[in-house]
Amino acid sequence: MKNNYCVIMAGGVGSRFWPFSTNKKPKQFLDFFGTGRSFLQMTFDRFSKIVPVENIYIASNSDYKDLILEQLPEISENQVLLEPARRNTAPCIAYAMNKIYTLNKEANVIVSPSDHLILKEDDFISTIKEGLEYTRQNDNILTLGIKPNRPETGYGYIQIAENDGKSRFYKAKTFTEKPNLELAKIFLDSGEFLWNSGMFIWNAKTIIAAFDSYLEEVSNKFKAGAEFYGTPKEQEYINSIYQSCTNISIDYAILEKADNVHVLAANFGWSDLGTWGSIYEHSEKDTEQNVTLKCKSLLYDCKDNIIALPDGKLAVVQGLEDYIVAEADKVLLICKKSEEQRIRQFVNDTLVKIGEDYI
Amino acid sequence: MKNNYCVIMAGGVGSRFWPFSTNKKPKQFLDFFGTGRSFLQMTFDRFSKIVPVENIYIASNSDYKDLILEQLPEISENQVLLEPARRNTAPCIAYAMNKIYTLNKEANVIVSPSDHLILKEDDFISTIKEGLEYTRQNDNILTLGIKPNRPETGYGYIQIAENDGKSRFYKAKTFTEKPNLELAKIFLDSGEFLWNSGMFIWNAKTIIAAFDSYLEEVSNKFKAGAEFYGTPKEQEYINSIYQSCTNISIDYAILEKADNVHVLAANFGWSDLGTWGSIYEHSEKDTEQNVTLKCKSLLYDCKDNIIALPDGKLAVVQGLEDYIVAEADKVLLICKKSEEQRIRQFVNDTLVKIGEDYI
């Protein structure tokens, strides 16, 4: 247990949920469902049942340091890894793994996003424990694959090799980014594909060896910082090298290339909640299938909407069907649910035409 | 000129424009069109070209005293008449006329709402001057009638008797509240009907005599206060009698009954701006016929909407047609333009189900 570590990646900007989620307070820091805990806090709560609290690290952008320490008073500043620039997941993970490896050569680590939904926590905990036991004994890269229940086009898929038919562990064959619907249906029907959850388990030694093989330049930069990790000079060192790191995802840099990637097939009620549509699907609905998040609402002739205003506000809405109504600070967004992929464009237009104060 | 007075009635609660207009700051105090002056200020500005500033009185609910003095620093507290309860226009006018008559037995007065739109100010000023000259010489009640240009169902109508064909003054025959469309068309085609603007001109002696005849109880209460008007005891006296006054409009109490009511036919680009629809009609539109009031907006696939958020806010709206989007303080309203008559119901539901903080 004392060799078990957790890295929670909490650097996302949450622009898909703009303006409800903003640069200043992205999705992972919000309590979308009014449970009293943000996504980050819920993720932390889950892992604190598996990993000693002092072994849980939060990797995020420097901008969010205060928010993280405020939301997670249980952790120390040393457990917050601050990225001075956005360089996707590979540099972030290289930093975290090198720091942890410096502290503990036997470290066995689960790496997870901070903003996903897990409905069956017991299954989740037993699955993570099983994975950690596996990587304690095997120098393989383990990724958590979710059994798909629909031809979802918003997720990545992992093709798995056949196994003995008893184990939940499979060798990974191929990785596919968001497929079109036709392909997603073929994946689903084949039974050979799992959703890529973005959660990884490995021992520190194994992943560092993989970085050495497939992303050597980045690996060397973080290795060279070993003497600074855990010292007052750590941040200064990270700041000096981070900007020059390749901007690349761990999937693309390592998982699609390494030959020791295995998949643990899981089924713990997972969603990455990456779209308003998925938030809508997982939220409580009124009799007309409207979802109201955080605020109060009075709805007339309305159905299938998702309404998310700041706490304490009231939405009085008449005659809307299948819309997103979201607000924060100075911005109100009204958009058809079916058009939510355009929100990124709206954010960009706002930046260009209105000003950065508004995003 | 020194005998000319003006009473601006500014007690409306503006619930038709809720939540953009609220109990705390009703429509007359808002700068809907972003001109830098509220409706009340614009009304005051117009009359200050006709009547000495010290002869302009503002009648309103006690709640709005501070707002009035803040928006009109040119006037003294003595010029603000505060109604401790809502009793419609007859008691309000009885109060104002008795106070003015106490000060000046020759007073010649224009009484006007505070929240109407006047597009042709020069025509307006010459019409009011003509009316004041008429009531200086005639002991008649004069009401301003507007030549209708459409079968509007939201206004009251005044039927006029034939005159010599040269004068703009007519004897009033009948008053009709908001007619249905069929009747409104008949009114329009007949040429005998004018819109009731709610603006009245009379000398103080004449209207007080009319109150004596048709609303004696109310008249007596305000006559009995003569010794207090203009003294520190005025408000205390008004507070002691106001609650017990009949809740009735001047139209119903006096104009529909008196036989000396005349109409001055006018045509100065008037609208009572009593609905979102009329605000929409009189506002500047973008190429897709959208109106944005006060706030900024980025609109996609939108047409025929009216969007009114507080100053400094941004509305990003996709895929809406013919809606009202209005916000203030803690409430966001989204409602089809064609359903705006239901806003009163929404306000009431909010009061009952959510709480008075929200209205």
Boltz contact constraints between the chains, C-beta under 6 A:
constraints:
  - contact:
      token1: [A, 296]
      token2: [B, 354]
      max_distance: 6.0
  - contact:
      token1: [A, 298]
      token2: [B, 349]
      max_distance: 6.0
  - contact:
      token1: [A, 313]
      token2: [B, 330]
      max_distance: 6.0
  - contact:
      token1: [A, 314]
      token2: [B, 330]
      max_distance: 6.0
  - contact:
      token1: [A, 314]
      token2: [B, 331]
      max_distance: 6.0
  - contact:
      token1: [A, 314]
      token2: [B, 354]
      max_distance: 6.0
  - contact:
      token1: [A, 314]
      token2: [B, 358]
      max_distance: 6.0
  - contact:
      token1: [A, 315]
      token2: [B, 332]
      max_distance: 6.0
  - contact:
      token1: [A, 316]
      token2: [B, 333]
      max_distance: 6.0
  - contact:
      token1: [A, 316]
      token2: [B, 346]
      max_distance: 6.0
  - contact:
      token1: [A, 317]
      token2: [B, 334]
      max_distance: 6.0
  - contact:
      token1: [A, 318]
      token2: [B, 335]
      max_distance: 6.0
  - contact:
      token1: [A, 318]
      token2: [B, 339]
      max_distance: 6.0
  - contact:
      token1: [A, 319]
      token2: [B, 336]
      max_distance: 6.0
  - contact:
      token1: [A, 330]
      token2: [B, 313]
      max_distance: 6.0
  - contact:
      token1: [A, 330]
      token2: [B, 314]
      max_distance: 6.0
  - contact:
      token1: [A, 331]
      token2: [B, 314]
      max_distance: 6.0
  - contact:
      token1: [A, 332]
      token2: [B, 315]
      max_distance: 6.0
  - contact:
      token1: [A, 333]
      token2: [B, 316]
      max_distance: 6.0
  - contact:
      token1: [A, 334]
      token2: [B, 317]
      max_distance: 6.0
  - contact:
      token1: [A, 335]
      token2: [B, 318]
      max_distance: 6.0
  - contact:
      token1: [A, 336]
      token2: [B, 319]
      max_distance: 6.0
  - contact:
      token1: [A, 339]
      token2: [B, 318]
      max_distance: 6.0
  - contact:
      token1: [A, 346]
      token2: [B, 316]
      max_distance: 6.0
  - contact:
      token1: [A, 349]
      token2: [B, 298]
      max_distance: 6.0
  - contact:
      token1: [A, 354]
      token2: [B, 296]
      max_distance: 6.0
  - contact:
      token1: [A, 354]
      token2: [B, 314]
      max_distance: 6.0
  - contact:
      token1: [A, 358]
      token2: [B, 314]
      max_distance: 6.0
